[in-house]
């Protein structure tokens, strides 16, 4: 393509010309479901579960990239226990980076300091932070048979970085900056209402990948950006659900994500298909699919975190781990109240002081309970060994 004829309007339409009744209902249902999910657990318990969901988000984001990194390997990476084999070690480093960056996003949002998620500066930051600790080998990418070093946080700028992704030819590298400035302007959430923000989250996910601003890592950046946009749009639910799980699994097939992304690349199909370069019909269908994915995941997580069933699964966990029966009242108390002072173990368990201290110590050694300081109050933790019992089907690839 002659770059003198290529302009940022190539990614139009960026938003929808009209919102159907069905899409409006979908947005309303997603908003309500996210609000219920975010409010059903004690904030301290929700915070511990959000740590687990970050691991899940990372697991499925890796799966989308074709990398099957087991939860226990991700857990080891977070403890800086890295594999000796380079390929497995690199996957652990990527996993650790993903979780670290998502935690930073969540912290910025909690502090009211999260930047505009569609801004050029924020997209630069996501990529730069993701690759901040990457070994040199992870920065070497192959483009048209040549190995090039990728600069973390830097857009494509030179002809040698021009790429082809499947059948799609992204904008010329020399024009990426201009395209991303247009992207920022069109998807600035501050200028949109709540429904518009949710639609923008879905549409921007495709359009960022369509631009393909970086030599590599665009998929990961787009999913982290979508997470940030979901928080800003008010459907983040305290970090208790993951869009990556939905994208990896689809509604009926694991092939859906790739198929829908490819479909949204479609050019305009005649005068009745919008007024932009790309198909308005395809964008509408992509947005609806993406938001159905989001709703499906919010509802799935709500089922897992339903208080009565989670209480039962905690009891099963204590039995399977051969813990004393008095361990369960402690776990239930912590679940309901978020945390418990260590001195409460005697009263809650009904045991004598010394035995109660030992039961509590066993729970902490197991990893199901933890605290910020050696003598501080305890709260729930969710080690990988507990996940299959407490949250069945959480880590599955369908």
N, C-alpha and C positions, 0 to 999 in steps of 0.2 A: 504494500500500500504506500502511495506517495504521502509522506508525512506532512507535506504542505497542505494536504487536503483533509488531514485527520485532526479533529478537534475534540475537546472534552465532551461535547454534546453526543459523542458516540455512545455514551453510557445511558443516555435518556431513552425511555422515561426512568427517572429515579424513584418516583413515588406514584401512587395510583391516582388516576383521574377521578374515580368515584369509588365509594365503598358500598358494596352490596349489603342487603339485610343479613344475609348469611355470614358475611365476614364480620359485620358489626356484632352479631351474636357471638361469634367465635372469640372476638376480642373481649367482650364482656365476660364470657365464661372463663377465659384464661385469667383475666384480672381477678375475678372472684375466687377462683381456685388457688391462685398464688397468695392472695391475702389470707385465706384459711390456712394454707400450709405454713406460712410464716408466723402465724399467731397461735398454733396449737401446742407448742412446746415451751418449756421454761427457757429463757434466753441463754442460760449457761449450757443446758443440754443441746440447744440448737447450735450453739457455737462449736461444741464438740462434734456434733453431726456434720457441721459444715466442713470440718477438717477431713472427715471421711468422704464427703461428696467431692472435695477437691481431688482426692486420690482417684475417685471414680471418673471424674471429668477428664483427668489426665489419662487414665487407662483407655477410655473410649476415644479420646483424641488421638492417642498413639495407634489404636486399632484402625481408625480411619486412614492413617498414614501407612497401614500395612505392617505395623509393629505390634507384636503381642507381648507386652510387658506385664508380667504377673503382679498382682497387688503386693505380694510379699517382697518382690524385687523393688517395687516402688517404695515400700516401707523401709527397706534396707538403705535405699538411696537417700531417703530423708535423714537417716542416721549416719550418713557418710560412709556406709559399708558398701563399697562399690566392687563390682565383679572384676576379676583379673583379665578376662577376655575383652578385647577392645570393643567389639560390636555390642556385646551386652552392657559393657560399661557405658558406652555412648548413649544407649537407650535409657539407662538409669539417670544419666546426667540430664538428658532431655526431659525425663519425667520430673526430676527434682526442680528443673527450671520452670516447667509449666506450673507446678504447684506453688512455687515461690512467687511467680508473677501474679497468679490468681489471688494469692493471699494478700499481695500488695494492693491489688485492685479493690478487694473487699475492705481492706483497712482504710484506703483513701475514701471509699464511699461512706464508711461508718463515721469518718471524721468530717464529712461534708466537703472533702477536698478533691473528689474525683473530677478530672478535667472532662471536657466535651469528648465523648468516646470516638466521634468521627473525625476529630481534628487531626491534621497532618502531624502535629507535634506528638499527640498521644499514640498514633499508629507507629511513628518512629520509635517512641519510647517502648512500646510493647515488643517490637522486634529486637531492639538493642538490649533490653533486659532479659529476654528469653535466651539470647546467645551470649550473655555477659560472661558466663563461666565455661563456655564451650572450648574444648581443645581445638587446636589448629586443624586437625583432620576433619572436624565437623563443619568447618567453615569453607571447605573446598567443595564446590558444586560443579556438576558437569552440565555444560550448555553446548549443544551442537557438537559433541565429541571433545570439547575442550574443558579442562579443569580450571576454574576461576576461583579466586578467593573472595568470599562474600564479607563485606564489612557490616558488622551488626548495626542495625538501625538505618542503613543507607539504602535508598531506593535504587532501582536500576537506572543507569545514566548513559551507558555506552552501547554502541551497536553490537558488541560481542556479547552483551547480556540480553539481546532480543531472544525471546523464547516462543515455543509453541506448546500449548497444553492440550493434549488430545487433538481435537479438530479446531480448537480455538487459538487464534493468534491475538495475544494481548496487545495493547498499545505499544508503539515504539518506545524504547527506553528513554530517548531524548524528551519524550512528552509525558513521562510518568508524573513528574512534579505538577504539571498543569492539570492533568487528570485528577490528581489527588486533591488539588486545591478546589476543583469543581465538586469533587466528592464531599469534601468537608462542608462546603457551602450548602449543598443539597440535603445533607443528612444531619445538619446541626439540630440536636434535639431540643435545645432551648427555645427554638422558634415554633415548636409543634405542641399540640395538645396531647393528652395521654394516649388516645387511640392512634394518633399520627405517629407518636414515638414508637409504639409497638409495631406498626406497619414498617416504619423506617428501619427498625432493628432487623426485620426479616429481609427487606429489600437490600439493605446495605451489605448484608452477609454475602449475597451473590455479587453485587457490583464491585466490592473490594477484590474478590477473587477474579473477576472479569478483568480488572486493571492489572492484577498480578504485579504489585509494585516492587516486590523484592525478588532477587534471584531464587530464593528458596525460603520456606517457612511461612508462606502466605496462608495456608490452611490453618495453621496453628494460631497465627495472628488474628485471622478472621473470627475464629471461635472464641478467643479471649476478648476480642472487641465486642462480639455478640453478648458475652457474659456481662461486660461493663454496660452495654446499652440496655440490657434487661434490668439491671439494677437501677439505672437512671430512669427507665420507663416505669418503674414501680412494680415489676413482676419478679423481682429477684428472690423474694421469699427467704430472706436471710441466708442466701447461698445454699438452700436445701434441695435444689434440683439442678440437673445438668442438661444443657442442650446437646452436648457431645454424645451422650448416651443415646438420645433420640436420633440424631443424625447417623450414628453408626448402625443402629438397628432398623431404622425406618418404621413405617406403620405396618407394612406387610412384608417387606423385603429389604435386605441389607444393600441392595443395589439402588434403592430409591434416591439416595443422596446424590450420587454421581449422575443418575438419570435426570433428576430435577435441576441440578446445576447446569447440565448440558442443555436442557430444554429452555432454561431461562436465558441462554445465550442467543436464542433464535432472533433473527432479524424481523422487522415489522412485516406483517403479512397483509398488505393492502390498506385501503383508505379507512376501513372499519377497525383497524388494529392500532389505535392510538396515533400519536403525532410525532413519536420519537424515532430514533434509529432502530431500537430493539422492540420486540413484540410486547405490547401492553398486556395482551391476553396471557402470554407466558409468564410475565411478572406477577399478574394477579394469581395465577395458579401456583406459582412458587411461593408467594407470600402466604396463601391459604394453607399449603402443605406444611410450610415451616412452622406456622402458628399451631396447626393441629399436632405437629410433633411436640411443640412446647407444652401444650395442654395435656397430651398423653403422658409426658414425663412428670409434670406437676401432680397429676392424679396418681401415677404409679408411686411416687415418693410419699404422697399423702397416705396411701395404703400401708406402706412400710412403716411409717412413723405414727400410725394410729396408736393411741396411748394404751388401750386395753391389750391389743395383740403384742405390742412391744414389751409390756409388762410380763406377759406369758412367756415370750421368748427369752427374756432375761432369766426367768426362773428355770427354763430348760437349759440355758447356758450354764447356770450354776450347777445343775445336776450333772450335765455332761462333763464338766470340768472337775467333778467329784469334790465340790466344795461343801462345807457344812451347811445344813439347811438354814441356819441363822444368817448365812450370807445374803439370802434373797431379800429379807426385809431391809437390809442396808442398801442393796441395789435399787429396790423400789423407792425407798425414801430419796435417794439421790436423783433418780429419774424425775420424781414429782417436784422436788424443790430445787433442782439444778445443782446444788452442792450441799455438803454436810460437814460441820466441824467434826474433827476426829473424836472429840470427847463425847459426841452423841452416840457412838457405836454401842456402848454398853446399854443405854436405854432403848435404842431402836431394836437391837438384837435380842434383848432379854438375857444376855449372858453376863457372867461376872467380868469385872474390868479387865483382868489379864487375858481371859479367853477372847473377849470382844476385841481387844487390841490385836491379838494374833489373827483373828478372822479378818479384820480390816487390813492388816499387813499382807495377808495372803491375797486379798483382792487387788491390792496395789501391785504386788509382785506379779500377779497374773497379767496386769495391764488393763483390766476392765475399769479400774479406777485409777485416778492420778491426781496430782496437785501441783501447783506452781512452786511450792516450797516444801521441804521435808515435813514441816509441822502444820502446813496450811490445810484448809478445808479440801475435801476430796470431791471430784466430779467424775462423770462418766467419760471413759475413753473407749475407742473402738479399734483394737488391734486387728490385724488381718485374720488371726485365728478365730475371731469372734464373728466375722462378717457372715459366713455361710449360715450360721445359726440365727443371728439376730436380723439379718437382712437378706433372706434367700432371693436369688435371681438378680442381685444387684450387679455382680460382676459376671455377666454371661454375654457371649457374642451371638446369641441366637442360633 
